[in-house]
Amino acid sequence: MDTELLAIEQWTFRLIGFGAVIDLPHKDISELRHMRDIVQSGSGPITPELITQLRPDMAAVMDNSNKLGGWSARPWASSR
């Protein structure tokens, strides 16, 4: 997301308390890359062990997505 925002826009978002809208996608990218690396390091079918190994990262991604959904709606609700 921040590749589409100018530095002043990012600064403004952070100043008014909406920095999470920028930070949460970065956390997701990091966690998804970690999951991809785990999947790519193995070979063969998906196993229960692989699913167990991926579960903590997936839970973090889901949590970030839920938080982002709430944060994304806040600027629009505040402008009404």
N, C-alpha and C positions, 0 to 999 in steps of 0.2 A: 504494500500500500504506500509506503513512504517514498517509493521511487516516483510516484505520481504527484507527490506534494513537494512544494518548495520548502526550503529550510525555514522561512518565516512562517509558513503555514503549520509546519510541524511544531515550531516553537509556540505558536498561538494555541494549538490544540493542547499542548502540555500546560501552558499557562492557565487555561480555563478548566483544567482538570480532566481532559480527555486523552491523556497520553496512552492509556491502555488500548485505545483504538489503533495506535501505531505499534505498541509493544506486543500485544497478544498474537498478531499474525507472525511476528518474528519468532516467538516461542514455538508456534505451530510448525513453521518451516524447519526449525532445528529438530524438533521431535519427529517430524515426518521423515527428515533425512536420516535420522538415527534408525528409524523403523525400516526404511529402504535398505540401509546398509546391512541390517540384521538379515533381512530377507535375501538380499543378494549374496551374502556370505555363505549361505546354505545352498545346497543343491537338492533337488528332488521335490517331493510333494509337501504340502503343508501338513505339519504334524501337530498333535496336541502340545508338544513341548515348544514348538515355535509360537503357537498361539499364546501360551503361558508367558513366553519371553516378551511378546509384543504387547500384552495386556496393559502394563503400567504406562507405556507411552501412549497407547490408544486412549486410556482414561484421561491422561493429561491433555491430549488433543481435543477430546470431547468437552472437557472442562473449559479449556480456552475458547472453544467455539461457543459454548453457552454464555460465557462471560462477554465475548465479543458481540453476540446478538443483543444483549442488554445495553452494552455501551454504545453500539451503533445507533440505537433508537434514541438515546438520551439527547444528543444535540438537536434533533428535530422536535422532540417534546419540549425542550427548553426554549425553542424559538417561537412557540405559539403564544 
